[in-house]
Amino acid sequence: MPQNELTPSAHVDTFCRDNLPPRELWPQFCFDVPEVHYPERLNAATVLLDDVIDGMPGGADRPCVLATDGTRWTYGELRARANRVAHVLVEDLGLVPGNRVLLRGPNNPWLVAVWFAVLKAGGVVVPTMPMLRPKELAAIGEVGRFDIAICDHRFTEDLLRAGVKDLRTFTYGGAVEGLADITALAESKPDVFDDVDTAADDVSMLAFTSGTTGRPKATMHFHRDILANADTFSRYVLQPRADDVFIGTPPIAFTFGLGGLVVFPLRVGASTLMVEKATPEQLADLVAEHGATVCFTAPTAYRAMLAKGKAPQLRTLRRAVSAGEHLPRDTWERVNEETGLRLIDGIGSTEMLHIFISAADDDIRPGSTGRPVPGYQAKIVDKAGRDAPDGTPGRLAVKGPTGCRYLADERQVLYVQDGWNLTGDTFIRDEDGYFWYQARSDDMIISSGYNISPGPRSRRRSSPTPRSWSARSWAPRTRTGGTWSRPTSCRAAGSPRSAGRRARRRCARRSRTTSRGSSRPTSTRGRSTSSTPSRAPRPARCSASCCAGRPRRAPPRDPGQRHPRRRLVRHRRRRALPPLRGHPLGRGGRERAAHHAGPAAALRRRAPRALRGGLPRPLGCGSATR
C-alpha cells in the first residue's frame, strides 16, 4: 500500500484533496492484516452493495434494511433505489465527482439509500445529526462548503434558516413547499447505474466531530477507510453472521452508528433495523419484536433497560456492543448476570472512524476496555511524548489502517504527533496488554456518546470553586469612613461547618466596620475609635434579594488560602456612591448593582451549567453603613 503519494483521483471537484493536511502531518498507517490490502481503484458503495448481491446466493432477495413502521427492503430494492437517486444527482442536479452532499435526517431506509447514491455518483457524503441547530449547521457549512443538501422533509426548517451559501436543498420522504422531493424525481429513473471508478484513497466522507460547541472539525475518510473498520473490528471482534439482525440507537451521522448499523451488517450480507428514535425500554421491545441479534448502544441505555425490567426482551441478542462512553464494571456484571450477555466494550473516535481497542468473549476483562483490535497498535505516552511504562497513566496513542486527517485545520498537529493519533484519553496499560480507561486528557465532556467542549471562554473558568476558598477574596471592597472593607454574605461560599465557635466569633468581629448609629470607623474588634460611647454593634442585615434580609455571617478566613484564579476576578477599589433616590434597587442601590454585576456574578453566568453549583454566588450586600 503506497505511503508517500496518492493515486490518481476520480474527483473533478478537487476541494477535498486540495485541503488534505500536508503529508508530513499525516499519521503513520499500518496494514498489518491481509484484509486491509485493497486495490488502487475502489468504490465503497460498490463493495458493500453490488459485490454482496453478486457474491451471495439469492443476494438480491436477502432482507437488508428494515424499519419500525413495517418497511422491509431487500438488497436488490436498496440497490435499485440508490441507483435511481444517483441518476438524479448526476443528470438533474449536475453533481460531479468530488462535490460534497450534506445529508440530514434520522435513521431510516431512505437515508441509507441516499448515502449509497452519493458514493456511487462519486460524491463526498456528509451525514449530519438532525438535532443540529441553524448556527451549528452554518458553522459546518462554512467548513465543508457543500454543494447539495438532501434533507428529511421533517427537518428542513433549521437547515433553511442556517443560510448556508450556495446550497441547493432537496427533500426525501415528503414534499415541502418550494423544495423538490428527490424520491419523486427518482421514480422515473432507471435502476441501473455505472458507479464512478474512484480511487481507494479518494475522500468518500466528511465526518464532523460530535462536539456541540467550539469550531467544528471535519475528518476526511477515504473509500478504503469505510471498509477497513469492517475488516478489522467487525471481522475479528464482533464476528457477525449473514443471518444477523442489527439494531441500535446511534445516528448514522456518528461513525459509531454508521459502522454498526450500515457498514458492518452489509459487509456480511446481514440485515439492519433502522430506529429513528427510541427510549431504552422501547429499544428492548424492538429487539424482542424483530428478533435482533446484534445491538449497538451506550452503557446508559443498557442500565436503563435493566432498570425497567426489560432483561427478558434481550434474550434474542447474541452480541451487544457498548461504546460512546466508559463501560463501568458493575454495569457489565449486572448485564451479564441478568441476561447472560458479555458486553463488548470498545473505544473509538470520529478521527479513527470506529473502534480500535476492544475485546470479546473469553478475552473480556470486566472494567477494561480491551486490547488493540487486530490491525491496530496502541501505546501509552507521557506529556513529553515518551513511551510510558506499564501501570502508569498516560495519553493513549493509536495507529492502524485508519487515521486522522482534518480538513484544513491547524488542530491536525495536536491530534497527530510523531505518526501516532492522540485520542485525548488517559489510559493505563497493564502487563498483559489490556487498556484501562482513567479519564479524558483534555477538557472534553462525554455524555452518552456526545462530545461536549466547554468552548474557549468557559474553558478558562471551568474549575469549580471549593467551599474552603475564602469568600472575601471575591467581594468588592467598599469605602466606609476612613477604612476599606470587604462585606460578606450569609450565602457566600465560606467555611465548612466544622469551623470552631471561637473562629466564627473572631471573623464576625472582623467583619463589623461600624457601630450602629455611628458613621465613624471602628477597629477590627468592633470598638469605636471615638471617645463618645456608642451602642453595642450588632450584625448588619443583608438587604439584597439573594440573602432575603437574613443576618450576615462572616466565614472564617485562612490568610494562607487564595483563590487559584484570583487574578481573573481582582478588581479596583470602588468608592461607595451616595444612595440614589428612586433607584430601582432602592436605598444603596448603586452599590448593590455594581456588586451583583461584579466578576463573581459574571463567572457564574459564563461557567458551564454543570459547574455552576460549585461557584460562589454573588455576595448579597449593600453598603456597610446607612
C-alpha positions in Angstrom: 0.0 0.0 0.0 1.6 3.3 -1.0 2.6 5.5 1.9 4.1 8.6 0.4 1.9 9.5 -2.6 -1.7 9.4 -3.6 -3.1 7.6 -6.6 -4.8 9.4 -9.4 -8.2 10.7 -8.2 -11.5 10.4 -9.9 -12.7 13.7 -8.4 -13.4 16.5 -10.8 -14.1 18.8 -7.8 -10.7 18.6 -6.0 -11.8 20.6 -2.9 -11.2 17.7 -0.5 -7.9 16.5 -1.9 -6.7 20.1 -2.1 -7.5 20.6 1.6 -5.9 17.5 3.0 -3.2 18.3 5.6 0.4 18.3 4.5 1.7 14.8 4.1 4.3 15.2 6.8 1.4 15.8 9.3 -0.5 12.6 8.5 -0.4 9.7 10.9 1.5 6.6 10.0 -0.7 3.9 8.5 -0.3 0.2 9.3 -1.7 -2.5 7.0 -0.7 -5.5 9.1 -3.7 -7.8 8.4 -4.3 -9.0 4.8 -8.0 -8.0 4.8 -7.0 -4.3 4.5 -4.9 -4.6 1.4 -7.3 -3.1 -1.1 -6.8 -2.4 -4.8 -6.0 1.1 -6.0 -9.4 1.6 -7.6 -12.2 1.1 -5.1 -15.7 2.4 -4.5 -17.0 1.5 -1.1 -20.7 1.5 -2.2 -19.9 -1.0 -4.9 -18.2 -3.3 -2.5 -20.9 -3.1 0.2 -23.9 -3.4 -2.1 -23.2 -4.7 -5.6 -20.5 -7.1 -4.7 -22.5 -8.6 -1.8 -25.5 -9.1 -4.1 -23.4 -10.7 -6.8 -21.3 -12.8 -4.4 -24.1 -14.4 -2.3 -26.7 -17.0 -3.4 -30.0 -15.2 -3.7 -28.2 -12.0 -2.7 -30.8 -9.6 -4.3 -33.6 -11.2 -2.4 -32.0 -11.1 1.0 -33.6 -8.8 3.6 -31.4 -5.7 4.0 -32.9 -2.6 5.5 -35.9 -2.7 7.9 -37.9 -0.1 9.7 -40.1 0.1 12.7 -43.1 1.0 10.5 -43.0 -2.3 8.7 -40.8 -1.3 5.8 -38.6 -4.2 4.5 -36.2 -3.6 1.7 -34.2 -6.3 0.2 -30.6 -5.9 -1.1 -32.0 -5.6 -4.6 -34.5 -3.0 -3.7 -31.9 -0.9 -1.8 -29.6 -1.0 -4.8 -32.4 -0.1 -7.3 -33.4 3.0 -5.2 -29.8 4.0 -4.7 -29.1 3.8 -8.4 -32.2 5.9 -9.2 -31.2 8.6 -6.8 -27.6 8.5 -8.2 -29.2 9.3 -11.7 -31.0 12.2 -10.2 -27.8 13.6 -8.6 -25.8 13.4 -11.8 -28.4 14.1 -14.5 -30.8 16.6 -12.8 -28.6 18.2 -10.1 -25.4 18.2 -12.1 -23.3 16.6 -9.4 -19.7 15.8 -10.4 -17.3 13.5 -8.5 -15.9 15.3 -5.5 -18.9 17.5 -4.8 -20.0 17.5 -1.1 -23.5 16.4 -0.4 -25.0 17.1 3.1 -27.4 14.5 4.5 -29.8 15.4 7.3 -32.3 13.2 8.9 -32.9 10.4 11.4 -32.1 6.8 10.8 -34.4 5.4 8.2 -34.2 3.4 4.9 -34.2 6.4 2.6 -31.2 7.9 4.4 -29.3 4.7 3.7 -30.3 4.8 0.1 -29.2 8.4 -0.4 -25.9 7.6 1.4 -25.1 4.9 -1.1 -26.3 7.0 -4.0 -23.8 9.8 -3.2 -20.9 7.3 -3.1 -22.0 5.6 -6.3 -22.0 9.0 -8.1 -18.5 9.8 -6.8 -19.6 12.4 -4.4 -18.4 13.1 -0.8 -21.1 12.3 1.6 -21.5 14.4 4.8 -24.0 12.9 7.2 -25.2 15.3 9.9 -27.3 14.9 13.1 -30.9 16.1 12.8 -30.5 17.7 16.2 -28.1 20.4 14.9 -29.4 23.9 15.1 -29.1 26.7 12.4 -26.0 28.2 13.9 -24.2 24.8 14.0 -25.3 24.0 10.5 -24.0 27.3 9.3 -20.6 26.6 11.0 -20.2 23.2 9.4 -21.4 24.6 6.1 -18.6 27.2 6.2 -16.1 24.4 6.7 -17.4 21.9 4.2 -18.7 24.2 1.5 -21.4 21.9 0.5 -22.9 21.8 -3.0 -26.2 19.9 -2.3 -28.2 19.1 0.8 -30.7 16.2 0.9 -32.9 16.5 4.0 -35.7 14.6 5.6 -38.8 16.6 4.9 -39.5 17.0 8.7 -36.1 18.7 9.4 -35.8 21.3 6.7 -36.7 24.4 8.7 -33.4 24.7 10.6 -31.4 23.9 7.5 -33.0 26.7 5.6 -32.6 29.1 8.5 -28.9 28.3 8.6 -28.4 30.2 5.3 -25.5 28.1 4.0 -24.1 29.9 1.0 -24.8 28.4 -2.5 -26.5 25.4 -1.0 -29.2 23.7 -3.1 -31.7 21.9 -0.8 -33.9 18.9 -1.7 -36.0 16.6 0.5 -36.9 13.0 0.8 -39.8 11.2 2.3 -42.3 14.0 1.6 -43.0 17.3 -0.1 -42.1 20.7 1.3 -43.2 23.9 -0.3 -40.5 25.3 -2.6 -38.3 22.2 -2.3 -38.2 19.3 -4.7 -38.6 15.7 -3.4 -35.7 13.7 -4.7 -37.6 10.4 -4.2 -40.3 11.7 -6.6 -37.7 12.7 -9.1 -36.1 9.2 -8.9 -39.3 7.3 -9.7 -38.8 7.7 -13.5 -35.0 6.9 -13.5 -33.5 3.6 -14.4 -32.5 1.2 -11.6 -29.0 0.5 -13.2 -26.1 2.9 -12.6 -22.4 2.7 -13.5 -20.6 3.5 -10.3 -17.8 6.0 -10.5 -14.4 4.3 -10.5 -13.0 6.2 -7.5 -9.5 5.7 -6.1 -9.2 3.8 -2.8 -7.6 7.0 -1.4 -10.3 9.4 -2.7 -12.2 11.1 0.0 -15.6 9.5 0.4 -16.9 11.1 3.6 -16.6 14.1 5.8 -17.3 13.2 9.4 -17.7 16.2 11.7 -16.7 15.6 15.3 -19.6 15.4 17.7 -18.7 18.4 19.9 -21.7 20.7 20.4 -19.7 23.8 20.9 -16.5 25.3 19.6 -15.4 25.4 15.9 -16.3 22.1 14.2 -13.6 19.8 12.8 -14.2 17.8 9.7 -12.4 14.5 9.4 -11.8 13.2 5.9 -12.1 9.4 5.3 -11.1 7.5 2.2 -13.2 4.8 0.5 -10.8 2.2 1.9 -11.3 3.6 5.4 -15.0 2.7 5.4 -14.1 -0.9 4.6 -11.1 -1.1 7.0 -13.2 -0.9 10.2 -15.4 -3.7 8.9 -12.4 -5.8 8.1 -10.7 -5.3 11.5 -13.0 -4.7 14.5 -16.1 -6.2 12.9 -14.3 -9.2 11.4 -12.1 -10.1 14.3 -14.0 -9.0 17.4 -17.7 -8.7 16.5 -17.7 -11.6 14.1 -21.2 -11.0 12.5 -23.1 -13.6 10.5 -25.2 -13.3 7.4 -28.4 -14.2 9.4 -27.9 -11.5 12.0 -30.3 -8.6 12.5 -28.6 -5.4 13.7 -30.2 -2.8 15.8 -29.0 0.3 17.7 -29.6 3.9 18.7 -26.6 5.9 17.5 -27.4 8.1 14.5 -25.7 7.3 11.2 -24.1 10.8 11.4 -21.9 9.2 14.1 -19.3 7.0 12.7 -20.2 4.6 15.6 -23.7 4.3 14.2 -22.6 4.3 10.5 -20.3 1.3 11.1 -22.6 -0.6 13.5 -25.8 -0.1 11.6 -24.8 0.1 7.9 -21.3 -0.9 7.1 -20.9 -4.0 9.3 -24.2 -5.7 8.5 -23.9 -5.1 4.8 -20.3 -6.3 4.6 -21.5 -9.8 5.5 -25.0 -9.7 3.9 -26.9 -9.3 7.2 -30.0 -7.1 7.8 -30.3 -3.9 9.9 -33.3 -2.3 11.6 -33.4 1.5 11.3 -34.7 3.1 14.5 -35.4 6.8 14.2 -35.8 7.4 18.0 -36.4 5.1 20.9 -36.1 5.2 24.6 -34.1 2.3 26.2 -37.3 0.4 27.1 -38.6 0.9 23.6 -35.3 -0.4 22.2 -35.6 -3.5 24.3 -39.2 -4.1 23.0 -37.9 -3.7 19.4 -35.2 -6.2 20.0 -37.8 -8.8 21.0 -40.3 -7.8 18.3 -37.8 -8.1 15.4 -35.6 -10.8 16.8 -32.5 -8.6 16.7 -29.2 -10.4 17.4 -26.6 -7.6 17.5 -27.2 -4.4 19.4 -25.2 -1.1 19.4 -25.8 1.5 22.1 -24.3 3.3 25.1 -23.8 1.9 28.6 -26.5 4.2 30.0 -29.1 2.5 27.7 -28.2 -1.0 28.9 -28.5 0.2 32.5 -31.9 1.8 31.8 -33.2 -1.3 30.1 -32.4 -3.4 33.2 -33.8 -0.8 35.5 -37.1 -1.0 33.6 -37.1 -4.8 33.9 -36.5 -5.4 30.2 -33.9 -8.2 30.6 -36.3 -10.9 29.2 -36.7 -8.8 26.0 -33.0 -9.2 25.3 -32.9 -12.9 25.0 -32.5 -12.9 21.2 -29.3 -10.9 21.4 -26.0 -12.8 20.9 -23.8 -9.7 20.6 -24.1 -6.4 22.5 -21.7 -3.6 21.8 -21.2 -0.8 24.3 -19.4 2.4 23.2 -19.7 6.1 23.3 -18.7 6.4 27.0 -16.8 4.3 29.5 -18.5 1.0 30.5 -18.3 0.6 34.3 -17.5 -2.8 35.7 -20.7 -3.0 37.8 -22.8 -2.3 34.6 -21.0 -5.1 32.8 -21.5 -7.6 35.6 -25.2 -6.7 36.1 -26.0 -7.1 32.4 -24.1 -10.5 32.4 -25.9 -11.6 35.5 -29.4 -10.8 34.3 -29.2 -11.6 30.6 -26.1 -13.8 30.1 -24.7 -11.3 27.6 -21.0 -10.4 27.7 -21.0 -6.8 26.7 -18.3 -5.9 24.2 -16.7 -2.7 25.3 -14.6 -0.6 23.0 -13.2 2.8 22.3 -13.2 4.6 19.0 -13.2 8.1 17.7 -14.5 10.0 14.7 -10.9 10.6 13.6 -10.2 6.8 13.6 -13.7 6.1 12.2 -14.6 3.3 14.6 -13.4 1.1 17.5 -9.7 0.3 17.7 -9.4 -1.2 21.2 -11.9 -3.9 22.3 -12.3 -7.5 23.5 -15.0 -10.2 23.2 -15.9 -13.5 24.7 -13.2 -15.0 26.9 -10.8 -12.2 26.2 -13.0 -9.7 28.1 -11.8 -8.4 31.5 -14.7 -6.5 33.1 -13.7 -2.9 33.7 -11.0 -3.0 31.0 -11.6 -1.6 27.5 -9.7 -4.4 26.0 -6.6 -4.8 23.7 -5.8 -3.3 20.3 -8.0 -4.7 17.6 -6.0 -6.7 15.0 -4.6 -4.3 12.5 -4.2 -1.5 15.1 -1.4 -0.7 17.5 -1.7 1.3 20.8 0.6 2.6 23.5 0.7 5.0 26.4 2.8 8.1 26.2 3.6 10.8 28.8 3.2 14.5 28.3 6.6 14.7 26.5 5.6 12.0 24.1 7.8 9.3 25.5 6.6 5.8 26.0 5.2 5.3 29.5 5.8 2.1 31.4 3.0 -0.3 32.1 0.9 0.6 35.1 1.5 4.3 34.6 -1.4 6.7 33.5 -0.7 8.5 30.2 -2.1 9.6 26.9 -3.5 7.0 24.6 -1.7 6.9 21.2 -3.0 4.7 18.3 -2.2 3.9 14.7 -3.6 1.5 12.1 -5.2 1.4 8.7 -7.3 4.5 9.5 -6.2 7.8 11.0 -6.9 11.5 11.5 -6.9 13.9 8.5 -8.6 17.1 9.3 -9.9 19.3 6.5 -7.7 22.5 6.5 -7.5 22.6 10.3 -4.4 23.6 12.3 -5.5 21.2 15.1 -4.1 18.4 13.0 -0.7 18.9 14.7 -2.4 18.4 18.1 -4.1 15.1 17.2 -1.3 13.6 15.2 2.2 13.6 16.8 5.2 11.5 15.6 2.9 9.5 13.4 0.5 8.5 16.2 -3.1 9.5 16.8 -3.6 11.0 20.2 -7.2 10.5 21.1 -7.4 12.8 24.1 -8.0 9.9 26.6 -5.9 8.9 29.6 -5.4 5.1 30.0 -3.3 2.6 31.9 -1.9 -0.4 30.1 -1.3 -3.5 32.3 1.4 -6.1 31.9 -0.9 -8.3 29.8 -1.6 -5.5 27.2 -5.1 -4.6 28.4 -6.0 -0.9 28.5 -7.9 0.6 31.4 -9.7 3.9 31.0 -9.0 6.6 33.5 -10.3 10.0 32.2 -10.2 12.4 29.4 -6.9 14.1 28.9 -8.5 17.3 27.7 -11.5 19.3 28.9 -14.0 17.4 26.8 -17.1 16.2 28.4 -18.5 12.9 27.1 -22.2 12.2 27.7 -23.9 9.2 26.0 -21.5 9.4 23.1 -21.7 13.2 22.6 -18.5 15.1 22.9 -19.2 18.5 24.5 -16.5 21.1 24.5 -16.8 23.9 27.0 -15.6 26.4 24.4 -12.8 29.0 24.6 -14.5 31.3 27.1 -15.7 28.9 29.7 -12.6 26.7 29.4 -10.7 29.4 31.4 -13.3 29.4 34.1 -14.5 25.9 34.3 -12.8 25.0 37.6 -15.3 24.5 40.4 -14.8 26.6 43.5 -14.1 24.6 46.6 -16.1 25.7 49.6 -12.9 26.1 51.6 -11.8 29.1 49.5 -12.3 32.4 51.2 -15.3 34.2 50.0 -13.8 37.5 51.0 -11.4 37.3 48.0 -14.4 37.6 45.7 -16.1 40.6 47.4 -15.6 44.1 46.0 -14.2 46.4 48.6 -16.2 49.5 49.6 -15.1 52.6 51.5 -16.8 53.4 54.8 -15.4 56.4 56.6 -11.6 56.1 56.6 -11.2 52.3 56.1 -11.7 49.8 53.3 -13.6 46.6 54.0 -15.0 43.7 52.1 -18.6 42.9 53.2 -19.7 39.3 53.4 -22.9 37.4 52.9 -24.7 34.6 54.6 -24.9 32.7 51.3 -21.3 33.2 50.1 -19.1 30.2 49.7 -17.5 30.1 53.1 -16.2 27.9 55.8 -17.1 24.3 56.4 -19.5 23.6 59.2 -16.7 22.2 61.3 -15.2 25.6 61.9 -15.0 26.3 65.7 -17.2 28.7 67.6 -14.2 30.8 68.5 -13.1 31.2 64.9 -16.6 32.2 63.8 -16.8 34.8 66.6 -13.4 36.2 65.6 -14.3 36.5 62.0 -17.6 38.1 62.8 -15.8 40.8 64.8 -13.5 41.4 61.8 -16.5 42.0 59.5 -18.0 44.7 61.6 -16.7 48.0 60.5 -19.1 50.4 62.2 -21.3 50.6 65.2 -25.0 51.1 64.7 -25.8 54.8 64.9 -22.3 56.0 64.3 -20.6 56.9 61.0 -17.1 56.8 62.4 -14.9 53.9 61.5 -14.2 51.2 64.1 -11.3 48.9 64.7 -11.5 45.3 63.5 -12.6 44.3 67.0 -15.8 46.3 66.7 -14.9 49.0 69.3 -15.5 52.7 68.3 -12.4 54.8 67.9 -14.3 57.8 69.2 -14.3 58.7 72.9 -18.0 59.0 72.7 -19.6 55.8 73.9 -21.7 54.0 71.3 -24.3 51.3 71.5 -23.0 47.8 71.1 -22.8 46.8 67.5 -24.9 44.0 66.1 -24.6 42.2 62.8 -25.9 44.1 59.9 -28.5 42.6 57.7 -28.0 41.9 54.0 -30.7 43.7 52.1 -30.1 42.0 48.7 -32.6 39.6 47.4 -30.2 36.7 47.4 -30.0 36.9 51.2 -33.6 37.8 51.9 -32.6 40.1 54.7 -31.0 37.4 56.9 -28.2 38.4 59.3 -24.8 38.4 57.6 -22.4 35.7 58.8 -18.8 36.1 58.1 -16.9 32.9 57.1 -13.6 32.2 58.8 -10.8 33.3 56.7 -7.5 31.5 56.4 -4.9 34.1 55.3 -3.0 31.3 53.5 -5.8 30.4 51.2 -6.1 32.2 47.9 -8.4 31.7 45.0 -6.3 30.0 42.2 -7.9 32.3 39.7 -7.8 35.4 41.8 -6.1 37.3 39.1 -9.1 36.9 36.9 -11.5 38.4 39.4 -9.4 41.0 41.1 -10.7 44.5 40.5 -10.0 48.0 41.6 -11.3 49.5 44.8 -14.6 51.1 44.2 -15.7 54.1 46.3 -19.2 53.8 47.7 -21.5 56.1 46.0 -24.2 58.0 47.8 -27.7 56.5 47.7 -29.5 57.3 44.5 -33.1 58.4 45.2 -35.5 56.5 43.1 -33.1 53.8 42.0 -34.8 50.5 41.1 -32.9 48.7 43.7 -33.8 51.1 46.4 -31.6 52.6 49.1 -27.9 51.9 48.4 -28.9 50.5 45.0 -25.8 51.7 43.2 -23.5 49.7 45.4 -25.6 46.6 45.1 -26.0 47.0 41.4 -22.2 47.3 41.0 -21.6 44.4 43.2 -24.1 42.0 41.6 -22.6 42.9 38.2 -19.1 42.1 39.5 -16.7 39.3 38.4 -18.2 36.7 40.7 -21.6 37.1 39.1 -20.1 37.1 35.6 -18.2 34.0 36.4 -21.3 32.1 37.3 -23.1 33.3 34.1 -20.3 32.1 31.9 -19.4 28.8 33.5 -21.0 25.6 32.2 -24.3 24.8 33.8 -22.9 21.6 35.3 -20.3 23.5 37.2 -22.3 26.5 38.4 -23.2 24.8 41.7 -19.6 24.9 42.8 -19.0 28.5 42.1 -19.7 31.3 44.7 -22.9 33.2 44.4 -22.8 37.0 44.1 -22.3 38.3 47.6 -25.7 39.9 48.5 -24.7 43.0 50.5 -25.4 46.7 50.3 -23.3 49.4 51.9 -21.9 48.6 55.3 -23.5 51.8 56.8 -26.6 53.6 56.1 
